[in-house]
Amino acid sequence: MNNVKEWWRSGEPWIWLNAGAVSVSMLVVFGLLALIAVRGLGHFWAGDIIEMRYLSNGSEETIIGELVESETINAQRFSESGYGVLPPGATEVKRLLIKTGNRDLYADFRWLTDHNIKALNTPEDLIVLERVEWGDFYGYLKQVNEQGQMVAEGEAAWDELQIRLARVADLHAEIKYLERGEIGSINYKLEDLRLARKKLELSNNATAENIARIEKQEKALDVKYQRLRVQLAELHNEIKRDSAHFQIMDGRVVELPMETFVSVLKPNAMNVFQKMINYVHAFIAFLVDDPREANTEGGVFPAIFGTVMMVLLMSVLVTPLGVIAAVYLREYARQGPVIRLIRIAVNNLAGVPSIVYGVFGLGFFVYFLGGNLDRLFFPEALPAATFGTPGLMWASLTLALLTLPVVIVSTEEGLARIPSSLREGSLALGATKFETIWKVILPMSSPAIMTGLILAVARAAGEVAPLMLVGVVKLAPELPLDGNMPFLHLDRKFMHLGFHIFDVGFQSPNVEAARPLVYATAFLLVLVIVLLNLSAIMLRNHLREKYKALEN
Amino acid sequence: MNHNSITQQSWRQRKRAIIDNVARYTIGLGGISVIFAIVLIFFYLLWVVFPIFQSPTVELKSQFSSPFIEDVTRYQVIEESGQLVARVQSNGDLVFFSMTDGKEVHSESIDLNGANEISQVIKYDVEGKRLVLILDNHRLLFVEISYRVNFVDGKRELNPQVSFPFGDESVELEDVDQIVHIRVVREDEKLTLLIIDADNQLLMRSFEVEYGDELGEPEVSSLQEIALNVEFMVVDTFAQWLYLANKDGQLVIYNIRDLESVELVDQMIIVEDERQLKQLTMLLGGNSLMAADDKGAVRQWSLQRDKKNQYRLKDIRGFKSDAELTFLIAEMRRKGLVSVNQQGEVMLYHTTADRLLLTEKITDDKILRANLSPRANKLLLESVSGQFYNYEIKNPHPELSWKSLWSEVQYEGYDEPKYIWQSSSADNDFEPKFSLAPLAFGTLKAAFYAMLIAVPLSIMGAIYTAYFMAPKMRALVKPSIEIMEALPTVILGFLAGLWFAPVVENNLLAILSLSFVLPAGLLLFAGLWTAMPLNIRRLVPYGWQAALLMPVVIMLVWLSFMVAPLFEAVFFGGDIKHWLLDNFGIGYDQRNSLVVGIAMGLAVIPTIFSITEDAIFSVPKHLTNGSLALGATPWQTLTRVVLLTASPGIFSAVMIGLGRAVGETMIVLMATGNTPIMDMSIFQGMRTLSANIAVELPESEVASTHYRILFLAALVLFLVTFMFNTVAEVVRQRLRKRYSNL
């Protein structure tokens, strides 16, 4: 007893409690990372599809689907929530959430109670069909048709399906090229001509000659467009040729046009190795595909692209500004109370909520600067705003402002660490101040600048709140970079990984179906940011070592 | 050659000097402009917010004498943009003249169908473009004014038009021989006429109408004898409530929704004793009456249900003037009023803001007629001597006052003053409710719960990491915490909203119990571990306790989740949420403060942790060594020496953490229901200033009151966080100085 008292008085228990706080924090960090990784990466794994006999309302039915999650709840809550009939004597009930797919035919998620499941197996010829719309499809392949005529059935149908799917994929690629590339470019040029014409009218330059020239160009484009349209119609016809029959879980046989297929799999028949290959394919598709079905399916390519573009532009803006400001504060400005005040202010700006920057960006950049730019340089497009509306440029500028303190602070720290003996040495050898900074100080502090930039990029990549105000949209029809002059379209709205998570997770009509994709996107974002931060940390440690060596 | 190289060299020297100078100025300029850009944020926000606090102005724009020889005016109205004025003369002439100089623009004679003159004109829409002319033969003629906009040489030109919506024949009402007062209401396809005849009887006619068709057979109400001598007659825009009053301020209210059964709802006196009612007008929205007496006092009366679910007129608020009001005009788009009194003072008033915005003497003339433009930015006064005064009113944001932003406001239709944020609705008559109080409350609430989670965990963790932890483990822990700091808040918010909120809902008791299971369990384990034989204890060296405790924490959490349902079944009837609701009336919202607190706590922990750790770690070693050498235990040294020295640093860490929690947007946006309620319950959600900005700013109209208020919210956030951070920074710098002195 005495021992305990003494132990208590020594304060040792408190040390253990403090240690516990560290353990909890560490567990939370790694737990969260693990949760995101497991759920995000699990999304691409082709899980087994189960077929079972299920007893509901006294009659048995077949249910085909994928197990999403299961929970065990106590009997009282089970009956209170009206989930179903309780088996006699049970104290707790296991419930399973099954994704039954086929959203066009019936509800795509079902909660089942475990004790009502009678038989359960995983037949090898069950097929998962990823479709362009209505989500996944589960069923048995019955036959393959061409123009409504059967060409294969039974065993042969699977191989036939593969061959024809390859053709459909080729046609899809061709259609996409025509629609996005060629026709998109024509539309872009037509819009340009329309604006050019309006500009002429506005500047009272609309001579018959000028107008005729524009009209001639318009006509040429129109001819080209008509030709492409015919071509496109043909392709659309071609792609409609094939279809396939499937039997679904309630016994019905449905016919699905092959043009809606994205991929077919027989996951139950695949071995681990095949599944791994499929996993890689699925992951790559996620990275390079466009989103479908209101962003709840498909890939996140535009979001990745938008994030990268925005971050790159931001880096281009923030690096010189941040470095110049830091060099000024550290090397040129006279150190005194004013500079100390400014330094505190800059430091504090890093703590100002990001949404405030968003508000400023929307008010000042978009409405004030953008609105005036439009009036001065793009009067022909009015009342449609060119820069007077949220877009890539304003988003980058806003985030550059947001991350400016990070770069300034980091660069200043780097500059401060450089021993003054080096400066003095350089000056003593006759170099001017600028030469000293340019040739000695800046190269030596470049790791610090890099660290600042990396931290800035990591922060910008994860920031969502201000972007919601200054340029991010849930679905951007065009990428900010394409083959039309001037190639980089700073006025366009763009997609962003972080906003994608918010939008799909919270604003999509079918959250349950979208959930795996949100986890996958979150994983991607976390991965990028963790890697960036780790590199910044390593760079910083390396830097410290280096200066330690210098100081000695 | 030698000479040449010298000039070359001096040229090079000059070039270098020039470059150096150019660089000096460019960098100076660049540096200062970057700093300027940062300062700009604050001033821009202020610039946008500033107009809210500007007082309104009334300015005389022009003045002209009346173009009319004789004043036989029955009606006058200003057109939407405030360029033209339309005037109906008793002989049926409809004259349009310029608001700036009185020049006649257009004139039209209305065929009075044999009547001698117009005796009264009544408008039946808000803007006063739909008119009923009451002819001296007691027949009615419906007229509509419209304006066509043409652009002539790039200039906007208005062309007035007159049309007859129900035919150009005058209408005779059966059984109505004397019209003393009349009100007309058009609601969709229903046109209702309310007439008081010479015998003080109320007659009502209701027509099904279609534009262009003549009026058909009306639905006729029963006759109502009105007990008082009707002087004022007001009806709401939905033809539901009819208010009749006499000179002494006696008021009766009828429910006229159903013409078959018109019922008396309430009656009362709406002016003070011994006073006379001088003006009675309806506020926009049709919920409130504004009554002015002969001493210049105006009161707002609002019809609302009382506790017995009966409609009663309630005295909401009022304002005073030095003299009797000659005109009291309700604004057509806002809950504002413009009045002119006998001393020639104009007054602007807004009811929601409960604010008399302006009292200004503008004329000495006796005013005969006053008109307000639909946008409430032009006021036209006509004096008895035939002088017109054209005033411009600048009053863009009357809705706001310190009171309406931060205190409880009595809104129309509410039984008591409340804090409400409700910025928009589909309805034009809607009363915007801009109380920042619930948002500020939500912000503080979210920050409070976040700090409740974050402060103990991060400070305790930092103490251990800085003071007790083995250096090797510290090298692992610090980067992990930094990674945690970099975790995008959108990820935390998404996990909190979609994954954690349902987990908490299903395992509420387990989560709550962790707050004592964890410390108790850890202490128990620590005690047992200390009691272990030395050779086992040696397996985990001192400074690695945190690693040792990790599996224990996992075990404890697992245990809580296993045991809690049993407890719940035994003590709380199977579901603690039901139990709380049944026994304490505490409701449970899935996305609540607990979830936000934990999620935002996680976002704040790294910030506080890093700074605290830094402060503790840089306490000079000779202090601790001295204390230990004098025989103090490590814990005693920590509490009496280290923490005391580092306390300013810890304080600044908490301040910075608080700043972060106050401004955090995505987590609260995703992990709460975003309902602006004022409820301290941990099981209810909230709406914060930042989330409110994120939700509403993209849809807000530029330069509107709503827009500026959101900027005000941003400015408040900016100032609050800036203040927190500055205090923290100053404290930290002092601390650093002290360390270097020690």
Interface residues (C-beta under 8 A of the other chain):
Chain A: N3 V4 W7 S10 G11 E12 P13 W14 I15 W16 L17 N18 A19 G20 A21 V22 S23 V24 S25 M26 L27 V28 V29 F30 L32 L35 I36 E71 I73 N74 Q76 R77 E80 P320 L321 G322 I324 A325 V327 Y328 L329 E331 Y332 A333 I342 I344 A345 V346 N347 N348 L349 G351 V352 P353 S354 I355 V356 Y357 G358 V359 F360 L362 G363 F364 Y367 F368 L401 L404 P405 I408 T432 K433 F434 E435 I437 W438 L455 A458 R459 A461 G462 E463 V464 A465 M468 L469 G498 F499 I501 F502 G505 F506 V511 R515 V518 A522 L525 V526 I529 V530 L532 N533 L534 I537
Chain B: R16 A17 I19 D20 A23 R24 T26 I27 G28 G30 G31 I32 V34 I35 A37 I38 V39 L40 I41 Y44 L45 V48 P456 L457 S458 M460 G461 I463 Y464 T465 F468 M469 V477 P479 S480 I481 E482 I483 M484 A486 L487 P488 T489 V490 I491 L492 G493 F494 L495 G497 L498 W499 N506 L518 P519 L522 L523 F525 A526 G527 T530 A531 Q545 A546 A547 L548 L549 M550 V552 V553 I554 P565 E568 A569 G573 G574 D575 L602 I605 F609 T633 P634 W635 Q636 L638 T639 I656 G659 R660 V662 G663 E664 T665 M666 L669 M670 S690 I693 A694 L697 P698 V702 L710 F711 A714 L717 F718 T721 F722 F724 N725 T726 E729 V730 Q733
